[in-house]
């Protein structure tokens, strides 16, 4: 299905500012569909003037749909729907006298011009399934009256209002709580859900007839009104904006849409939503995230303490082999500490592994070269990696880089170790990325009889175990050109075993 922007580029002469106006309208048109109990279809004029293209479509959540099929991308030639022609040519709302019949369903049709300045950009087809129409209640009459005023504002170029958008996940919807207030800010009608919202704030009487801003001030302590001026303007119906308020236990989002169908401010539509549970969950998630980060921070500190103790112990051992073994343990512990330090600064259980890899490179080069002069560099990017991949991969890179420095150059050699990365991105929505890396040195190279499967060293044993068991990957050892060693690894992230 094509997007609105793609259809505009392909079939119309609308410019970028026109498209921005239409996008702003679409951000709010679910409200109009729900108030109207009707399907809305945005029809775009063909650049040749031969007809209209369906650029967007939305169905009501308050009533049955008039269109079972999706219309976006469809085309109507001029004359097929005379109401569209009339609304576009004469810049006025056009209504059908008799309903149309679609699949044995009577549908009332209206066409509303979408004006920006003096130009008509498009036409909204409003289609009401009359099988869902019954004797209207006061709520339904209030909905329909408000929808009529909004469509009049659209046809006059007064809606959408500048800077107003409602496409946030927690924005109030029509069914959450609906208020109509007059030009003085008095409540003319409050839906049962809106009344319930104010009951939860502590109201004991009826909202109808009361000044909304005054009632709210009496219920909401000053410390919970972030911006008094904004609260008064929103609840007075003079400002098209959302505001959040509460009393310490209940949190409410109020959104105001000022109404001026004839050009003069006549009141406002105010939507309410009780988001107490959402905010409570947000606080719980923040607390959980902070706790997890603190745990990672403490683990990092503990690992650094262990590394420091091992380093002290190494200095007291007179035997070179024992001292070397403890130094290797210090590096291994240090690589794990780096991962936990990175996780302690993150907001989820993912790591920017480029930073981890660079710190491991520098640690190995600083600690492991002794008398050799070895430079290291990284080419390519690991990107973000989950913690269950980052920790074992950090250990693997530490061992491979250390082996490259220690066995490739000894105590007096010079050279460069290069870490190259290639990450093959899977299709969007899939986690099946393939991560390839190569560690290449220009040192002495592998012994002629080297067999990685038979090597008994602790470092290689750690690498083999981590790559095969923890990462579900593969590792190969080979000779680099013109001399040196290259270790190549491949990890399919979807195959990494998860810890239950």
KEVO-713335 format. One line per 8 residues: number of its first residue (from 1); their letters; for each residue x, y, z of C-alpha. Coordinates in steps of 0.05 Angstrom, whole numbers, plus 5000, padded with zeros to 4 digits. Example, Ala and Ser with C-alpha at 12.3 -4.5 7.8 and 13.67 -1.06 7.14 Angstrom:
BEGIN
1	as	5246,4910,5156; 5273,4979,5143 .
END
This chain:
BEGIN
1	xxxxxxxx	5000,5000,5000; 5029,5067,4979; 5039,5123,5030; 5007,5191,5024; 5074,5224,5005; 5086,5172,4950; 5016,5182,4921; 5025,5258,4923 .
9	xxxxxxxx	5091,5254,4886; 5064,5206,4834; 4997,5237,4818; 4990,5309,4843; 5021,5379,4840; 5018,5390,4915; 5081,5419,4946; 5117,5401,5010 .
17	xxxxxxxx	5078,5452,5052; 5013,5424,5025; 5034,5354,5044; 5054,5377,5114; 4984,5408,5122; 4952,5342,5101; 4996,5302,5148; 4976,5348,5205 .
25	xxxxxxxx	4903,5337,5188; 4912,5262,5186; 4943,5263,5255; 4876,5286,5282; 4825,5256,5236; 4811,5194,5279; 4777,5244,5325; 4733,5268,5268 .
33	xxxxxxxx	4717,5197,5246; 4696,5178,5316; 4655,5240,5327; 4621,5229,5260; 4610,5154,5268; 4635,5152,5196; 4692,5128,5151; 4736,5183,5123 .
41	xxxxxxxx	4773,5178,5057; 4822,5232,5034; 4817,5243,4959; 4875,5277,4924; 4864,5315,4858; 4900,5286,4798; 4951,5335,4768; 4915,5328,4701 .
49	xxxxxxxx	4847,5345,4732; 4818,5280,4708; 4798,5252,4776; 4818,5236,4847; 4865,5188,4882; 4851,5158,4950; 4909,5181,4993; 4888,5158,5062 .
57	xxxxxxxx	4830,5123,5096; 4806,5114,5168; 4749,5078,5201; 4710,5099,5263; 4718,5063,5330; 4649,5087,5351; 4606,5055,5297; 4605,5005,5239 .
65	xxxxxxxx	4648,5017,5178; 4619,5037,5110; 4680,5008,5073; 4702,4937,5084; 4757,4942,5032; 4818,4988,5033; 4813,5044,4983; 4883,5076,4988 .
73	xxxxxxxx	4915,5080,4920; 4848,5074,4884; 4827,5123,4830; 4760,5156,4814; 4749,5192,4748; 4711,5257,4749; 4637,5245,4745; 4640,5179,4783 .
81	xxxxxxxx	4626,5214,4849; 4594,5282,4833; 4598,5304,4906; 4674,5302,4903; 4674,5345,4840; 4626,5395,4872; 4665,5401,4937; 4731,5410,4901 .
89	xxxxxxxx	4707,5458,4846; 4664,5502,4891; 4703,5496,4957; 4641,5479,4997; 4614,5419,5035; 4570,5377,4989; 4517,5328,5017; 4478,5273,4983 .
97	xxxxxxxx	4402,5276,4989; 4390,5201,4985; 4438,5149,5013; 4481,5106,4968; 4474,5031,4972; 4537,4990,4978; 4531,4915,4987; 4459,4923,5013 .
105	xxxxxxxx	4483,4975,5063; 4454,5047,5060; 4511,5098,5065; 4503,5173,5075; 4557,5209,5036; 4587,5279,5045; 4646,5313,5012; 4687,5363,5052 .
113	xxxxxxxx	4739,5407,5017; 4806,5411,5052; 4827,5483,5045; 4895,5515,5059; 4893,5589,5050; 4853,5602,4986; 4868,5534,4955; 4831,5468,4961 .
121	xxxxxxxx	4884,5414,4970; 4839,5353,4973; 4770,5328,4990; 4749,5285,5049; 4694,5236,5035; 4653,5224,5098; 4613,5159,5093; 4564,5138,5147 .
129	xxxxxxxx	4537,5067,5151; 4463,5081,5165; 4450,5011,5191; 4487,5033,5255; 4445,5096,5263; 4393,5095,5319; 4354,5148,5356; 4411,5193,5378 .
137	xxxxxxxx	4425,5204,5452; 4452,5269,5479; 4522,5241,5474; 4514,5224,5401; 4483,5292,5386; 4542,5326,5420; 4590,5283,5380; 4556,5299,5314 .
145	xxxxxxxx	4550,5374,5328; 4625,5377,5345; 4642,5337,5282; 4601,5386,5240; 4638,5446,5269; 4706,5413,5256; 4687,5397,5183; 4665,5470,5174 .
153	xxxxxxxx	4733,5492,5200; 4768,5444,5152; 4729,5471,5093; 4746,5543,5114; 4820,5528,5123; 4818,5537,5199; 4835,5465,5217; 4883,5432,5231 .
161	xxxxxxxx	4907,5482,5283; 4980,5502,5281; 5026,5459,5322; 4972,5411,5343; 4983,5336,5337; 4950,5277,5372; 4991,5218,5345; 5024,5204,5412 .
169	xxxxxxxx	5010,5136,5442; 4977,5164,5505; 4937,5221,5474; 4863,5221,5494; 4813,5191,5446; 4740,5209,5439; 4716,5149,5478; 4763,5163,5537 .
177	xxxxxxxx	4726,5225,5558; 4690,5280,5519; 4673,5351,5541; 4641,5409,5504; 4654,5477,5535; 4629,5545,5512; 4668,5608,5497; 4672,5625,5572 .
185	xxxxxxxx	4699,5556,5590; 4635,5529,5620; 4618,5455,5610; 4558,5446,5565; 4563,5371,5561; 4606,5318,5595; 4605,5246,5572; 4598,5191,5625 .
193	xxxxxxxx	4672,5174,5617; 4692,5247,5626; 4649,5251,5688; 4683,5188,5714; 4752,5218,5704; 4734,5278,5747; 4702,5232,5798; 4770,5198,5805 .
201	xxxxxxxx	4801,5267,5815; 4753,5278,5873; 4693,5314,5843; 4628,5298,5879; 4578,5339,5837; 4563,5345,5763; 4610,5378,5714; 4556,5408,5670 .
209	xxxxxxxx	4547,5483,5679; 4613,5491,5717; 4675,5528,5693; 4724,5473,5677; 4787,5510,5696; 4760,5531,5764; 4734,5460,5781; 4802,5431,5762 .
217	xxxxxxxx	4841,5481,5804; 4800,5461,5864; 4816,5387,5853; 4889,5391,5831; 4941,5418,5881; 4986,5473,5855; 5048,5430,5857; 5017,5383,5805 .
225	xxxxxxxx	5002,5439,5756; 5066,5444,5717; 5047,5508,5681; 4988,5546,5710; 4980,5590,5648; 4978,5530,5601; 4929,5493,5645; 4882,5553,5646 .
233	xxxxxxxx	4888,5562,5571; 4876,5489,5555; 4818,5479,5603; 4789,5545,5581; 4788,5520,5509; 4833,5576,5483; 4896,5536,5468; 4904,5475,5422 .
241	xxxxxxxx	4949,5434,5466; 4954,5376,5515; 4969,5384,5589; 4979,5333,5644; 4953,5343,5714; 4933,5302,5775; 4928,5300,5850; 4985,5252,5868 .
249	xxxxxxxx	4945,5189,5858; 4907,5203,5793; 4941,5229,5730; 4899,5258,5673; 4917,5282,5604; 4870,5338,5579; 4871,5359,5506; 4835,5420,5480 .
257	xxxxxxxx	4814,5434,5408; 4786,5505,5402; 4725,5511,5357; 4712,5569,5310; 4667,5544,5253; 4648,5615,5231; 4715,5647,5248; 4695,5669,5318 .
265	xxxxxxxx	4715,5627,5379; 4653,5590,5402; 4681,5541,5452; 4723,5478,5450; 4725,5403,5449; 4764,5376,5509; 4785,5303,5511; 4806,5270,5576 .
273	xxxxxxxx	4845,5207,5591; 4862,5176,5658; 4934,5153,5650; 4947,5136,5723; 4963,5063,5707; 5008,5083,5649; 5048,5131,5691; 5052,5080,5747 .
281	xxxxxxxx	5081,5029,5699; 5129,5082,5672; 5154,5095,5742; 5162,5020,5755; 5201,5012,5690; 5246,5071,5708; 5258,5041,5777; 5273,4973,5746 .
289	xxxxxxxx	5321,5003,5695; 5356,5043,5749; 5363,4980,5792; 5391,4940,5734; 5441,4994,5717; 5462,4998,5791; 5472,4922,5792; 5517,4926,5730 .
297	xxxxxxxx	5555,4984,5763; 5567,4943,5826; 5588,4881,5786; 5637,4924,5748; 5666,4952,5813; 5672,4882,5842; 5706,4856,5780; 5755,4914,5781 .
305	xxxxxxxx	5770,4898,5854; 5783,4825,5835; 5829,4848,5778; 5867,4894,5826; 5877,4837,5876; 5902,4791,5821; 5949,4845,5797; 5977,4854,5868 .
313	xxxxxxxx	5985,4779,5875; 6022,4775,5808; 6073,4825,5832; 6090,4781,5891; 6100,4717,5852; 6174,4706,5834; 6160,4655,5779; 6148,4685,5709 .
321	xxxxxxxx	6098,4631,5690; 6055,4644,5750; 6059,4719,5742; 6040,4713,5668; 5980,4668,5685; 5953,4720,5735; 5963,4777,5685; 5922,4738,5634 .
329	xxxxxxxx	5868,4729,5687; 5869,4805,5700; 5856,4817,5626; 5798,4767,5624; 5766,4797,5685; 5777,4867,5657; 5742,4851,5591; 5680,4828,5629 .
337	xxxxxxxx	5683,4891,5673; 5683,4935,5610; 5618,4903,5586; 5585,4913,5654; 5609,4985,5657; 5578,4998,5589; 5512,4965,5610; 5511,5008,5673 .
345	xxxxxxxx	5506,5069,5629; 5455,5041,5580; 5379,5045,5584; 5368,4974,5561; 5405,4908,5560; 5442,4926,5496; 5514,4950,5487; 5547,4995,5436 .
353	xxxxxxxx	5600,4943,5424; 5646,4988,5384; 5664,5024,5448; 5676,4958,5484; 5720,4932,5428; 5762,4996,5426; 5774,4993,5500; 5794,4920,5496 .
361	xxxxxxxx	5843,4937,5439; 5875,4991,5481; 5878,4948,5543; 5912,4891,5506; 5961,4938,5471; 5979,4973,5536; 5985,4913,5581; 6005,4856,5535 .
369	xxxxxxxx	6061,4883,5492; 6117,4886,5543; 6176,4909,5500; 6141,4902,5433; 6112,4963,5397; 6044,4941,5371; 5989,4986,5345; 5916,4965,5339 .
377	xxxxxxxx	5858,4993,5299; 5785,4976,5284; 5753,4977,5215; 5677,4971,5211; 5624,4971,5264; 5593,4919,5310; 5534,4964,5326; 5488,4949,5384 .
385	xxxxxxxx	5492,4879,5413; 5451,4846,5468; 5485,4831,5534; 5483,4756,5523; 5527,4767,5461; 5570,4824,5487; 5600,4789,5547; 5626,4725,5514 .
393	xxxxxxxx	5646,4763,5451; 5688,4811,5494; 5724,4751,5524; 5735,4721,5455; 5765,4785,5427; 5809,4793,5489; 5839,4724,5479; 5849,4730,5404 .
401	xxxxxxxx	5879,4800,5408; 5925,4779,5465; 5948,4718,5426; 5961,4761,5365; 6004,4809,5406; 6040,4758,5448; 6055,4704,5397; 6059,4748,5335 .
409	xxxxxxxx	6111,4798,5360; 6142,4769,5423; 6178,4820,5467; 6215,4861,5415; 6173,4860,5351; 6135,4917,5319; 6072,4916,5277; 5997,4927,5272 .
417	xxxxxxxx	5937,4885,5292; 5873,4901,5254; 5803,4883,5278; 5754,4884,5219; 5679,4876,5226; 5623,4865,5175; 5551,4861,5199; 5501,4836,5149 .
425	xxxxxxxx	5433,4865,5168; 5373,4820,5164; 5306,4845,5137; 5269,4893,5182; 5232,4858,5238; 5282,4799,5238; 5338,4787,5288; 5378,4742,5240 .
433	xxxxxxxx	5437,4790,5231; 5503,4757,5213; 5564,4785,5248; 5632,4771,5217; 5699,4793,5246; 5772,4783,5229; 5833,4795,5273; 5895,4802,5228 .
441	xxxxxxxx	5966,4814,5250; 6030,4822,5210; 6073,4783,5259; 6109,4717,5256; 6051,4675,5233; 6027,4607,5255; 6075,4549,5266; 6075,4499,5207 .
449	xxxxxxxx	6044,4445,5250; 5991,4489,5284; 5925,4453,5297; 5872,4497,5333; 5831,4436,5351; 5889,4402,5386; 5919,4464,5419; 5919,4456,5494 .
457	xxxxxxxx	5928,4528,5515; 5877,4557,5563; 5864,4618,5519; 5845,4577,5458; 5803,4531,5500; 5764,4591,5526; 5755,4618,5456; 5731,4551,5427 .
465	xxxxxxxx	5682,4541,5484; 5653,4611,5482; 5646,4614,5406; 5613,4546,5399; 5572,4542,5463; 5556,4614,5483; 5553,4646,5415; 5534,4588,5370 .
473	xxxxxxxx	5586,4612,5320; 5647,4588,5282; 5720,4606,5283; 5777,4594,5233; 5852,4604,5238; 5894,4619,5177; 5955,4654,5151; 5953,4727,5130 .
481	xxxxxxxx	5988,4755,5068; 6045,4769,5061; 6058,4744,5132; 6022,4739,5198; 5959,4707,5224; 5885,4718,5212; 5829,4693,5256; 5760,4696,5226 .
489	xxxxxxxx	5695,4689,5265; 5622,4688,5245; 5562,4694,5292; 5489,4689,5272; 5455,4730,5325; 5389,4692,5320; 5428,4628,5337; 5458,4655,5401 .
497	xxxx	5431,4612,5458; 5387,4652,5507; 5392,4644,5581; 5326,4624,5612 .
END
